[in-house]
Amino acid sequence: MLSGNLVNGGTAISCPHGGRVVPASAPSSGVRIDGHLVPTATDVFTVSGCPHLIDGVPHPCVTVRWTPERGGVLIDGSPVLLDSTSALCFSAALLPQGPPVVATAAKGVASR
């Protein structure tokens, strides 16, 4: 059974270094929770303001890729994102830089 809190447009998400994570455009579905659009795993998420350095050279996180488990809740055939959904932040060179930090969202979801 999958469980967690539903990610929506009001959920605070950051990269592991403190950069702000947001959908690159309005989520593709028209579904809303408390007035906020609900993104899915197929939506593109970008990172801004990541201060990550390697040996003094900037290597900021620029995107997030979500890896939802099978059997979850779908919107238009795409899995919704929960605060427990696996994800990784990536640099512009597509190097993994760690999981995003998802603040607990307001609505719980459980799927069997």
C-alpha positions as a printed NumPy array, in Angstrom:
array([[  0.   ,   0.   ,   0.   ],
       [  1.275,   3.462,  -0.951],
       [  0.639,   6.333,   1.407],
       [  1.722,   9.897,   1.871],
       [  0.63 ,  13.474,   1.566],
       [ -0.353,  14.779,  -1.85 ],
       [  2.063,  17.274,  -3.422],
       [  0.29 ,  20.317,  -4.848],
       [  1.156,  23.831,  -5.985],
       [  1.256,  24.982,  -2.359],
       [  3.784,  22.353,  -1.246],
       [  7.247,  23.689,  -0.398],
       [  9.933,  21.632,  -2.171],
       [ 13.671,  22.316,  -2.161],
       [ 16.8  ,  20.62 ,  -3.429],
       [ 19.081,  19.127,  -0.748],
       [ 21.153,  22.35 ,  -0.847],
       [ 18.231,  24.74 ,  -0.357],
       [ 17.325,  25.667,  -3.941],
       [ 13.621,  26.163,  -4.674],
       [ 11.857,  23.436,  -6.702],
       [  8.803,  24.378,  -8.799],
       [  6.961,  22.935, -11.783],
       [  8.476,  24.428, -14.971],
       [  4.96 ,  25.279, -16.175],
       [  1.444,  24.912, -14.887],
       [  0.738,  21.236, -14.127],
       [ -0.788,  19.444, -17.103],
       [ -3.902,  18.371, -15.22 ],
       [ -6.695,  20.69 , -14.201],
       [ -7.069,  18.991, -10.811],
       [ -6.864,  21.31 ,  -7.797],
       [ -6.56 ,  20.793,  -4.054],
       [ -7.438,  23.802,  -1.889],
       [ -7.141,  25.969,  -5.019],
       [ -3.65 ,  24.693,  -5.906],
       [ -2.967,  22.727,  -9.101],
       [ -1.829,  19.134,  -8.558],
       [  1.282,  18.154, -10.547],
       [  2.003,  14.602, -11.698],
       [  5.183,  12.635, -12.328],
       [  5.105,  13.645, -16.003],
       [  5.38 ,  17.364, -15.208],
       [  8.849,  18.944, -15.426],
       [ 10.243,  20.45 , -12.204],
       [ 13.087,  22.971, -12.164],
       [ 15.367,  24.165,  -9.38 ],
       [ 16.428,  27.767,  -8.869],
       [ 18.863,  29.26 ,  -6.413],
       [ 20.832,  26.092,  -5.625],
       [ 24.153,  27.117,  -4.046],
       [ 25.849,  23.691,  -4.419],
       [ 29.626,  23.832,  -5.021],
       [ 32.146,  21.092,  -5.751],
       [ 35.73 ,  22.159,  -5.021],
       [ 34.581,  25.788,  -5.183],
       [ 32.966,  25.379,  -8.611],
       [ 29.191,  25.875,  -8.922],
       [ 27.288,  22.662,  -9.668],
       [ 23.708,  23.672,  -8.908],
       [ 20.714,  21.38 ,  -9.042],
       [ 18.59 ,  22.361, -12.061],
       [ 15.886,  19.695, -12.363],
       [ 14.058,  16.977, -10.418],
       [ 13.04 ,  13.549, -11.701],
       [ 10.322,  11.671,  -9.825],
       [ 10.084,   7.869,  -9.695],
       [  6.603,   6.951,  -8.482],
       [  5.785,   3.379,  -7.49 ],
       [  3.263,   1.373,  -9.462],
       [ -0.282,   1.123,  -8.206],
       [ -0.684,   4.703,  -7.061],
       [ -3.361,   7.292,  -7.699],
       [ -3.46 ,   8.573, -11.301],
       [ -4.593,  11.826, -12.895],
       [ -5.158,  11.492, -16.649],
       [ -3.054,   8.307, -16.562],
       [ -0.059,   9.907, -14.776],
       [  0.898,   9.147, -11.162],
       [  0.31 ,  11.886,  -8.611],
       [  3.243,  12.897,  -6.423],
       [  3.274,  12.195,  -2.714],
       [  5.742,  13.558,  -0.174],
       [  6.979,   9.943,   0.005],
       [  7.533,   9.575,  -3.791],
       [ 11.148,   8.79 ,  -4.702],
       [ 12.947,  11.553,  -6.582],
       [ 16.411,  12.896,  -7.335],
       [ 17.726,  16.352,  -8.128],
       [ 20.143,  16.605, -11.062],
       [ 22.777,  19.079, -12.223],
       [ 22.867,  20.479, -15.767],
       [ 25.304,  17.636, -16.587],
       [ 22.603,  15.168, -15.388],
       [ 24.622,  14.163, -12.337],
       [ 22.429,  13.07 ,  -9.403],
       [ 22.816,  15.422,  -6.445],
       [ 20.452,  13.94 ,  -3.877],
       [ 16.736,  13.765,  -3.122],
       [ 14.55 ,  16.854,  -2.865],
       [ 13.164,  17.905,   0.493],
       [  9.354,  17.921,   0.405],
       [  7.549,  19.754,   3.189],
       [  4.569,  17.802,   4.443],
       [  1.555,  18.624,   2.333],
       [ -1.916,  19.02 ,   3.8  ],
       [ -3.874,  16.146,   2.242],
       [ -3.219,  12.448,   2.788],
       [ -3.639,   9.806,   0.09 ],
       [ -3.636,   6.034,   0.435],
       [ -3.792,   3.544,  -2.415],
       [ -4.005,  -0.252,  -2.287]])
